[in-house]
Amino acid sequence: MTLNQPEYFTKYENLHFHRDENGILEVRMHTNGGSLVFTGKTHREFPDAFYDISRDRDNRVVILTGTGDAWMAEIDFASLGDVTNPREWDKTYWEGKKVLQNLLDIEVPVISAVNGAALLHSEYILTTDIILASENAVFQDMPHLNAGIVPGDGVHILWPLALGLYRGRYFLLTQEKLTAQQAYELNVVHEVLPQSKLMERAWEIARTLAKQPTLNLRYTRVALTQRLKRLVNEGIGYGLALEGITATDLRNIAVDG
């Protein structure tokens, strides 16, 4: 059986798609074939991309991964625009809500294959069902406190949920960097693998899952993400609003010197 290749497979500059005959979709983030540099464009396009994935019923299992030595470790702040302008932030606010909501609306099992440093938007990983990490992977919320803004884009919801309320707050406030092994010991990562074996293992699990009836795959994901959806929907808009206030305040800080 050969599945149709939908138009969105070639629509997004920073995402490479590959789907096999069993409906297993690999989504690989990249910039010009190398590790992803997060930009304003990716911030705009990722919500649409995850929406396209969620509505494509030929997808039966999804694998989300990065390229090279980093899952997501660099950001082009300038490309995000003037975050101190509330009208500009309104775009960030909307996109930040939709990206997590659309990830959680992917109603088939989702596997994260964390191939290296996950220093920003690690909340994407925490929306997935199975988290595999290479031995060189690290986890950190790098950009928010470095920029002087609230970590309110979903990390404030999902990291305290993953680590526990108190350890999660410590992780965000100290910008703690967790190795793959530490994340495994804290029950965030499910398997730690040599980088050369990471994708092989992700596909092995995906193929096992793909043996299940399609409706069972879909409805099991729905059942397992119901609480996550509620928590994200309750907290993401509020967190991004607070983040936006502190972003706006950066203009005052610059004026005050």
C-alpha positions as CSV (number, residue, x, y, z in Angstrom):
1,M,0.0,0.0,0.0
2,T,1.4,3.4,-0.9
3,L,-0.2,6.4,0.8
4,N,-0.6,9.7,-0.9
5,Q,2.0,12.3,-0.2
6,P,0.0,15.4,0.9
7,E,0.9,19.0,-0.1
8,Y,2.0,20.0,3.4
9,F,5.0,17.6,3.1
10,T,6.7,20.2,1.0
11,K,5.1,23.3,2.5
12,Y,7.4,24.1,5.4
13,E,11.0,25.1,5.0
14,N,12.1,23.9,8.4
15,L,10.4,20.5,8.5
16,H,11.2,17.4,6.6
17,F,8.5,14.7,6.3
18,H,8.7,11.0,5.6
19,R,5.9,8.6,5.9
20,D,6.0,4.8,5.3
21,E,3.4,2.4,4.1
22,N,2.2,1.8,7.7
23,G,1.3,5.4,8.2
24,I,4.3,6.2,10.4
25,L,5.2,9.8,9.9
26,E,8.7,11.1,10.7
27,V,8.9,14.9,11.2
28,R,12.4,16.2,11.4
29,M,13.1,19.8,12.3
30,H,16.1,21.4,10.5
31,T,17.6,24.6,9.1
32,N,19.1,24.1,5.7
33,G,19.6,20.5,6.4
34,G,21.4,21.1,9.7
35,S,20.3,21.6,13.3
36,L,17.2,23.9,13.7
37,V,17.7,27.6,14.4
38,F,14.4,28.8,15.8
39,T,13.1,31.9,14.1
40,G,10.0,34.1,13.8
41,K,9.2,32.1,10.7
42,T,9.2,28.7,12.5
43,H,7.2,30.3,15.3
44,R,4.6,31.3,12.7
45,E,4.6,28.0,10.7
46,F,4.9,25.3,13.3
47,P,1.3,25.8,14.5
48,D,0.1,25.3,10.9
49,A,2.3,22.4,10.4
50,F,1.1,20.5,13.5
51,Y,-2.5,21.3,12.5
52,D,-1.9,19.8,9.1
53,I,-0.4,16.7,10.7
54,S,-3.3,16.4,13.1
55,R,-6.0,16.6,10.4
56,D,-4.3,14.0,8.1
57,R,-6.0,10.8,8.9
58,D,-3.4,8.8,7.0
59,N,-1.0,9.4,9.9
60,R,-1.1,6.5,12.3
61,V,2.0,7.2,14.4
62,V,4.2,10.3,14.5
63,I,7.9,10.6,15.3
64,L,9.2,14.1,16.1
65,T,13.0,14.6,16.0
66,G,15.7,17.2,15.2
67,T,18.8,17.2,13.0
68,G,22.5,16.8,13.8
69,D,23.7,17.3,17.3
70,A,20.8,19.5,18.5
71,W,17.1,18.9,18.9
72,M,16.5,22.7,19.3
73,A,19.3,24.8,20.8
74,E,19.6,28.1,18.8
75,I,17.2,31.0,18.4
76,D,17.3,34.1,16.2
77,F,15.8,36.6,18.6
78,A,15.8,39.5,16.1
79,S,13.6,37.5,13.7
80,L,10.8,37.4,16.3
81,G,10.2,41.1,15.8
82,D,9.6,43.8,18.4
83,V,8.4,41.7,21.3
84,T,8.1,44.9,23.4
85,N,5.2,46.0,21.1
86,P,1.9,44.6,22.4
87,R,0.5,44.3,18.8
88,E,3.5,42.3,17.8
89,W,3.3,40.2,20.9
90,D,-0.3,39.4,20.1
91,K,0.9,37.3,17.2
92,T,3.3,35.5,19.5
93,Y,0.5,35.0,22.0
94,W,-1.8,33.4,19.4
95,E,0.9,31.2,17.8
96,G,2.2,30.1,21.2
97,K,-1.3,28.9,22.2
98,K,-2.0,27.2,19.0
99,V,1.3,25.3,18.7
100,L,0.7,23.3,21.9
101,Q,-3.0,22.9,21.3
102,N,-2.3,21.6,17.8
103,L,0.4,19.2,19.0
104,L,-2.0,17.8,21.5
105,D,-4.7,17.5,18.8
106,I,-2.5,15.0,16.9
107,E,-4.8,12.1,17.7
108,V,-2.3,9.3,17.2
109,P,0.7,8.2,19.4
110,V,3.6,10.6,19.2
111,I,7.2,9.7,19.9
112,S,9.9,12.2,20.6
113,A,13.4,11.2,19.5
114,V,15.6,13.9,21.2
115,N,18.8,13.7,19.2
116,G,20.7,16.4,21.2
117,A,20.4,19.6,23.1
118,A,16.8,20.7,23.8
119,L,17.3,24.1,25.2
120,L,14.2,25.8,24.0
121,H,10.6,24.8,23.3
122,S,11.2,21.6,25.2
123,E,7.5,21.8,26.1
124,Y,6.9,20.3,22.6
125,I,8.6,17.1,23.8
126,L,6.4,17.0,26.9
127,T,3.2,16.8,24.8
128,T,4.4,13.5,23.3
129,D,3.7,10.0,24.6
130,I,7.1,8.3,24.4
131,I,10.3,10.2,24.9
132,L,13.6,8.7,23.7
133,A,16.9,10.6,24.1
134,S,20.4,10.2,22.8
135,E,23.1,10.0,25.3
136,N,24.3,13.5,24.4
137,A,20.9,15.1,24.9
138,V,20.4,17.8,27.5
139,F,17.3,19.6,28.6
140,Q,17.1,23.3,29.7
141,D,14.8,26.3,29.5
142,M,17.5,28.6,28.2
143,P,15.9,31.6,26.5
144,H,13.3,33.1,28.9
145,L,15.3,34.3,31.9
146,N,18.2,35.1,29.6
147,A,15.9,37.5,27.9
148,G,14.3,38.8,31.1
149,I,10.8,37.4,30.4
150,V,8.5,35.0,32.1
151,P,8.8,31.3,31.0
152,G,5.1,31.3,30.1
153,D,4.9,29.5,26.8
154,G,3.9,26.1,28.3
155,V,7.1,25.2,30.1
156,H,5.5,26.6,33.2
157,I,2.8,24.0,32.9
158,L,4.5,20.9,31.6
159,W,7.9,20.9,33.4
160,P,6.3,21.1,36.9
161,L,3.9,18.4,35.7
162,A,6.8,16.2,34.5
163,L,9.3,16.8,37.4
164,G,6.9,17.5,40.2
165,L,5.7,20.9,41.4
166,Y,8.7,21.9,43.4
167,R,11.5,20.4,41.3
168,G,9.8,21.8,38.2
169,R,9.9,25.4,39.5
170,Y,13.6,24.9,40.5
171,F,14.4,23.7,37.0
172,L,12.9,26.8,35.4
173,L,14.1,29.4,37.9
174,T,17.7,28.2,38.0
175,Q,17.8,27.3,34.3
176,E,19.0,23.9,35.4
177,K,20.5,21.7,32.6
178,L,19.5,18.1,32.9
179,T,21.5,15.4,31.1
180,A,19.6,12.6,29.3
181,Q,20.5,10.2,32.2
182,Q,19.3,12.7,34.8
183,A,16.1,13.2,32.9
184,Y,15.7,9.4,32.7
185,E,16.2,9.1,36.5
186,L,13.6,11.7,37.0
187,N,11.1,9.8,34.8
188,V,10.9,12.4,32.1
189,V,12.9,10.4,29.5
190,H,11.9,6.7,28.9
191,E,15.0,5.4,27.2
192,V,18.5,6.7,26.8
193,L,20.3,5.4,23.6
194,P,23.5,5.9,21.6
195,Q,22.8,8.6,19.0
196,S,23.4,6.0,16.3
197,K,20.6,3.9,17.6
198,L,18.0,6.6,18.5
199,M,16.0,6.6,15.3
200,E,16.2,2.9,14.8
201,R,14.6,2.5,18.3
202,A,12.0,5.2,17.5
203,W,11.0,3.4,14.3
204,E,11.0,0.0,16.1
205,I,8.5,1.3,18.7
206,A,6.4,3.0,16.0
207,R,6.2,-0.2,13.9
208,T,5.0,-2.1,17.0
209,L,2.3,0.5,17.7
210,A,1.3,0.6,14.0
211,K,0.2,-3.1,14.3
212,Q,-2.8,-1.8,16.4
213,P,-6.1,-1.0,14.8
214,T,-6.2,2.6,13.7
215,L,-9.1,3.6,15.9
216,N,-7.4,2.1,18.9
217,L,-4.3,4.2,18.1
218,R,-6.4,7.3,17.8
219,Y,-8.6,6.9,20.8
220,T,-5.7,5.7,23.1
221,R,-3.9,9.0,22.3
222,V,-7.1,10.9,23.0
223,A,-7.6,9.2,26.4
224,L,-3.9,9.7,27.4
225,T,-3.9,13.4,26.5
226,Q,-7.2,14.5,27.9
227,R,-5.7,15.9,31.2
228,L,-2.8,17.5,29.4
229,K,-5.2,19.3,27.1
230,R,-7.2,20.6,30.0
231,L,-4.1,21.9,31.8
232,V,-2.6,23.4,28.7
233,N,-5.9,25.1,27.8
234,E,-6.2,26.5,31.3
235,G,-2.7,27.8,31.6
236,I,-1.2,28.7,28.3
237,G,-3.0,31.9,27.5
238,Y,-2.4,33.3,31.0
239,G,1.3,32.3,30.9
240,L,1.8,33.9,27.5
241,A,0.0,37.1,28.7
242,L,2.4,37.4,31.7
243,E,5.3,36.7,29.4
244,G,4.1,39.5,27.1
245,I,3.9,42.0,29.9
246,T,7.5,41.3,30.9
247,A,8.5,41.5,27.2
248,T,6.8,44.9,27.0
249,D,8.6,46.0,30.1
250,L,12.0,45.4,28.4
251,R,11.4,48.7,26.5
252,N,11.1,50.6,29.9
253,I,14.2,48.8,31.2
254,A,16.1,50.0,28.2
255,V,14.9,53.6,28.7
256,D,15.7,53.5,32.4
257,G,19.2,52.2,31.7
